[in-house]
């Protein structure tokens, strides 16, 4: 099912305004040329498709304002224009966007441009990390996109509208806005058939130049599939705000429900953000129960847990990140787009429980194991209540604050991805939305040295970049005295970071990624670790306690760790920043296949400055100027914890 949009004259006005924002003077030029052609004694046999759509929808708007009827068939032009604008907006920040838009002056190039944007968007949904691409592939054939296919490097994609595809003997078939792939004679020749915006398209795929051939550092094997962050074009960003109420569902364990932060800070709702009130209903809750209602979002986000263990609808321990996340999002949208943003938050985590209890089909032991079904219950109830007041509701993200109980779970990445697949399928079926749901994670930095869950929370964003993103570590936040749970202030800062990532990924549609390593290389006694840096330059945090004070070999490493193949620690003499890399100079040769890590080995005690912290931390950060609107605290991006071989 597609997300429902109410058609009205105001919707058409908004569509034309958005089109003007995208095309600028080009739209006026196209109008003048079209009007001149229509006045001519010999008008052109074909009009520019975009002008046909604009004139059609403006006539429909005029009819509606006069109270005149419009047929269902006539409104198809509104749908086509709406989708075309959405595809263009999704790529407006790309470096090649202006050139592609300029090309649509020619009426034959317009279908090609739209199906290129549409193909890129849908290939992104399937995890192929598309990039707009300007290249030539033999005998003057033009490549329009680059994508990743499992087991291969980048391959180039030529997008052909129906007329060109048919001339080359490629049949274009409607498949309900999904893509089907079939292998031809060569494993590198893939035929993709697609229908969108009323236009079919054939995608002809061939190998593209290797990114590594240009001298870029090669990422380790586990990082295969990591997309290059798309280039940004100058200009005002465009917001994707498809619903009146944007749902955000939080799941996880104790840090998802505000454990050890019983003093409630967020007691008022300064904007219009909402949550579902369950009143005094007991499990299982009927989503059609008349006592369910929407209320202003304040903390506690749900009903307090009477004891341990507990589960929804009485699962909250204290101040969570939710209200601060919601308020930060509203501030960002109001500031940059001069309009309101309402998010509806659900918190279904279970204190102390591992993946076995928060996944779909969870084991049920007493009150444990209700989390997943609770999320579906809330989504069903909120969808119903939204419709009752004429609002649209969809889920933008599932936020997973988890991992401590699974600190030794080597299958954690696969289980997280399955959780995303289940939520993405089941929640969309409830809300009727077409937009895929993002999963946002954060690293656990408190439990177990070399924790598989900590590594998984980094690597899953590398392996599934279109579906899941890690917002960063948590070692920078204020902790409760146990070094595992945050304080109320810590949860608020976490909420601001979650909001920043949601804003970048879901609202702006940008491929935001955390401060994370992309590869490591050894040359003698020196190891160089390359990083993706969200906001350059890299810098050292000067207010934190020095990491690894009890480990002589690493006390000068600022959080970095080096071991040889036997597991023996190698002494670090110095670490220096060089552009987007960190150069580690060792006191001896670490040998081939040395292991370089960061914030993966804990201390006996927690960090103490500038506040009580956790057991594993480091000092590397970027220069992001973001400051939380609620706490007023600077929020640069701190480096994720990781381990990888230095090849």
Secondary structure by P-SEA (a helix, b strand, c coil): ccccccccaaaaaaaaaaaaaaccaaaaaaaaaaaaaaacccccccccaaaaaaaaaaaaaaaaaaccccccccaaaaaaaaaaaaaaaacccccaaaaaaaacccccaaaaaaaaaaaaaaaaaacccccbbbbbccccccccbbbbcccccbbbbbbbcaaaaaaacbbbbbcccbbbbbbcccccbbbbbbccccbbbbbbbccccccccccccccccccccccccccccccbbbbbccccbbbbbbbbcccccccccccccccccccbbbbbbcccccccccccccccccccccccccccccccccccccccccccaaaaaaaaaaaaaaacccbbbbbbbbbbcccccccccccccccccccccaaaaaaaaaaaaaaaaaaaabbbbbbcbbbbccccccccccaaaaaaaaaaaaaacaaaaaacccbbbbbbbbbbcccccccaaaaaaaaaaaaccccbbbcccccccccccccccccaaaaaaaaaaaaaaaaaccccccccccccccbbbbcccbbbbbbbccccbbbbbccccccccccccccccccbbbbccccbbbbbccccccccbbbbbbccccccccccccccccccccccccccccccccccccccccccccccccccccccccccccc
